Amino acid sequence: MPKKTEASRQRVRSIASLVACTVLGVIFLIAGTGKIFAFGEMPGQTMQFIGAILPDAWLTPGVALFLGDIFFPYIIPWTELCLGILLLLRIWPRLFAALSLPLIVSFLINNAWYISQGEELDPCPCIGIWAKIFGTPTHLQALWIDIVLLALALTVIFVHPGGFLSSPPWLAKLGKSTKGKDKRK
C-alpha cells in the first residue's frame, strides 16, 4: 500500500506541475507575443512608475533611454516569450519558473503602485495587441493575474517532481535516440 500511495502522490504532483507550467507558459506566451507585435507601444505609466521608485541620481537620460527604447520594447517581451515557450515545453520547469519570479514580482509591484495612486489610469497594456481580442485588463485585474502567476510559478518550483534541472521524458528520449544513431554508424 505505501508504494501505491507514493505513486499516487507523484502522479498528483506531476499533474499539478503540468497544469501550472501550461497555464503560466500560455500567459507568458500571450503577453510576450502581444507586446512584440505591438512594438513601440510603451506605456507612459511605466516610466512614471520607474521615475517614482528610482532615485533621480540613477534615472539619468541614458538610463531612461535604455529603459524606454531597449528594455521594455525588446527585453521584456522576448523574455516573456522565451519563458512561455520553455515552460510549455517543460524544459527545466523549476529553473524557468524561478527565473520568472523577478518578472512577476515587478509586474505585481507595478500594478499595486498604480492602484495605490488612486487616480483614474489607463487600462493595463499587459497583453499588447491581444487586448483587441481578450479585452484590456484594469490594473486591479492585472494585479490578480500577477498573483495567480506568482502562485503558479511557486507551484512549479515546489511541486514539480524530480530535480531542479529535470526535463520531460520526451527530451531525454530525444537525446538517447540521437546517441543511438551515432553508435550504429
C-alpha positions as MATLAB code, in Angstrom:
seq = 'MPKKTEASRQRVRSIASLVACTVLGVIFLIAGTGKIFAFGEMPGQTMQFIGAILPDAWLTPGVALFLGDIFFPYIIPWTELCLGILLLLRIWPRLFAALSLPLIVSFLINNAWYISQGEELDPCPCIGIWAKIFGTPTHLQALWIDIVLLALALTVIFVHPGGFLSSPPWLAKLGKSTKGKDKRK';
ca = [
       0.000    0.000    0.000;
       2.770    2.563    0.732;
       4.125    2.196   -2.823;
       0.666    2.869   -4.227;
       0.287    5.957   -2.038;
       3.687    7.281   -3.111;
       2.871    6.618   -6.765;
      -0.444    8.456   -6.497;
       1.286   11.347   -4.731;
       3.843   11.578   -7.541;
       1.035   11.482  -10.109;
      -0.794   14.351   -8.391;
       2.458   16.342   -8.263;
       3.057   15.684  -11.970;
      -0.462   16.776  -12.910;
      -0.302   19.912  -10.735;
       3.082   20.811  -12.205;
       1.863   20.172  -15.754;
      -1.208   22.383  -15.276;
       0.833   25.158  -13.606;
       3.531   25.040  -16.333;
       0.915   25.093  -19.080;
      -1.125   27.995  -17.694;
       1.988   30.008  -16.795;
       3.523   29.301  -20.206;
       0.365   30.270  -22.116;
       0.006   33.540  -20.209;
       3.663   34.444  -20.823;
       3.312   33.444  -24.476;
       0.230   35.647  -24.925;
       1.788   38.609  -23.109;
       5.129   38.297  -24.903;
       3.744   37.954  -28.428;
       1.197   40.701  -27.815;
       3.934   43.114  -26.782;
       6.244   42.054  -29.617;
       3.523   42.620  -32.231;
       2.590   45.947  -30.593;
       6.179   47.104  -30.813;
       6.840   50.639  -29.669;
       3.729   50.939  -27.517;
       5.491   51.944  -24.335;
       3.006   52.997  -21.666;
       3.870   56.330  -20.092;
       2.670   54.987  -16.764;
       5.576   52.553  -16.679;
       8.110   55.351  -16.951;
       6.112   57.306  -14.346;
       6.374   54.299  -12.007;
      10.106   53.952  -12.630;
      10.578   57.673  -12.051;
       8.775   57.327   -8.741;
      10.808   54.380   -7.438;
      14.296   55.129   -8.789;
      16.327   57.907   -7.200;
      16.987   60.852   -9.525;
      20.716   60.080   -9.457;
      20.030   56.664  -11.064;
      17.458   57.845  -13.600;
      19.848   59.620  -15.931;
      18.896   60.348  -19.555;
      20.960   57.329  -20.647;
      19.138   55.013  -18.233;
      15.756   56.411  -19.302;
      16.704   55.906  -22.957;
      17.788   52.306  -22.271;
      14.591   51.539  -20.361;
      12.278   53.177  -22.887;
      13.999   52.146  -26.133;
      15.595   48.773  -25.342;
      14.488   47.172  -22.066;
      10.698   47.500  -22.283;
      10.226   47.127  -26.069;
      12.787   44.334  -26.607;
      13.983   42.571  -23.470;
      10.704   42.228  -21.521;
       8.574   40.867  -24.414;
      11.236   38.457  -25.646;
      11.877   37.279  -22.082;
       8.160   36.582  -21.635;
       8.027   34.765  -24.978;
      11.058   32.585  -24.187;
       9.800   31.785  -20.680;
       6.390   30.879  -22.116;
       7.825   28.527  -24.727;
      10.236   26.852  -22.307;
       7.536   26.389  -19.667;
       5.135   24.922  -22.236;
       7.840   22.503  -23.374;
       8.611   21.778  -19.684;
      12.335   22.107  -20.205;
      13.848   22.693  -16.753;
      10.497   23.953  -15.418;
      11.724   24.697  -11.906;
      14.607   26.794  -13.202;
      12.459   28.836  -15.587;
       9.669   29.243  -13.034;
      12.294   30.578  -10.615;
      13.661   32.900  -13.316;
      10.138   34.194  -13.936;
       9.723   35.267  -10.284;
      11.532   38.647  -10.582;
       9.450   39.493  -13.655;
       6.194   38.500  -11.976;
       7.062   40.355   -8.761;
       7.962   43.505  -10.706;
       4.609   43.345  -12.551;
       2.858   42.811   -9.222;
       4.600   45.797   -7.606;
       3.989   47.934  -10.691;
       0.234   47.242  -10.689;
      -0.025   47.644   -6.915;
       1.687   51.039   -7.216;
      -0.790   52.147   -9.908;
      -3.721   51.122   -7.754;
      -2.255   52.904   -4.717;
      -2.119   56.179   -6.665;
      -5.904   56.317   -6.585;
      -6.060   58.122   -9.918;
      -8.050   57.048  -12.939;
      -5.383   55.326  -15.013;
      -5.373   53.942  -18.484;
      -6.019   50.205  -18.720;
      -3.006   47.938  -18.318;
      -1.169   47.316  -21.619;
      -0.196   43.874  -20.314;
      -1.043   41.819  -23.393;
      -0.310   44.257  -26.201;
      -2.300   43.677  -29.381;
      -4.209   40.754  -27.894;
      -6.191   43.289  -25.863;
      -8.312   43.779  -29.009;
      -9.400   40.128  -28.724;
      -9.313   39.428  -24.975;
     -10.061   42.928  -23.721;
      -7.764   45.243  -21.820;
      -7.498   44.414  -18.128;
      -7.688   47.096  -15.487;
      -4.758   47.381  -13.126;
      -6.756   45.594  -10.433;
      -7.478   42.704  -12.804;
      -3.807   42.666  -13.849;
      -2.807   42.558  -10.179;
      -4.984   39.473   -9.654;
      -3.448   37.871  -12.753;
       0.005   38.620  -11.331;
      -0.949   36.976   -8.032;
      -2.119   33.888   -9.944;
       1.139   33.895  -11.944;
       3.114   34.050   -8.704;
       1.130   31.129   -7.266;
       1.640   29.104  -10.463;
       5.389   29.764  -10.512;
       5.687   28.779   -6.853;
       3.640   25.644   -7.563;
       6.079   24.622  -10.292;
       9.082   25.357   -8.081;
       7.833   23.454   -5.037;
       5.619   20.724   -6.507;
       7.345   19.637   -9.733;
       8.605   16.081   -9.298;
      12.238   15.423   -9.998;
      15.328   17.528   -9.561;
      15.795   21.234  -10.112;
      17.089   20.693  -13.639;
      14.797   17.800  -14.534;
      13.460   17.719  -18.063;
      10.487   15.961  -19.614;
      10.856   12.321  -20.667;
      10.486   13.204  -24.355;
      13.635   15.330  -24.169;
      15.636   12.503  -22.588;
      14.380   10.104  -25.275;
      15.349   12.601  -27.953;
      18.896   12.695  -26.617;
      19.077    8.890  -26.429;
      17.758    8.391  -29.959;
      20.441   10.636  -31.472;
      23.170    8.893  -29.473;
      21.904    5.513  -30.678;
      22.116    6.635  -34.312;
      25.716    7.748  -33.802;
      26.691    4.292  -32.457;
      25.176    2.488  -35.452;
      27.345    4.371  -37.927;
];
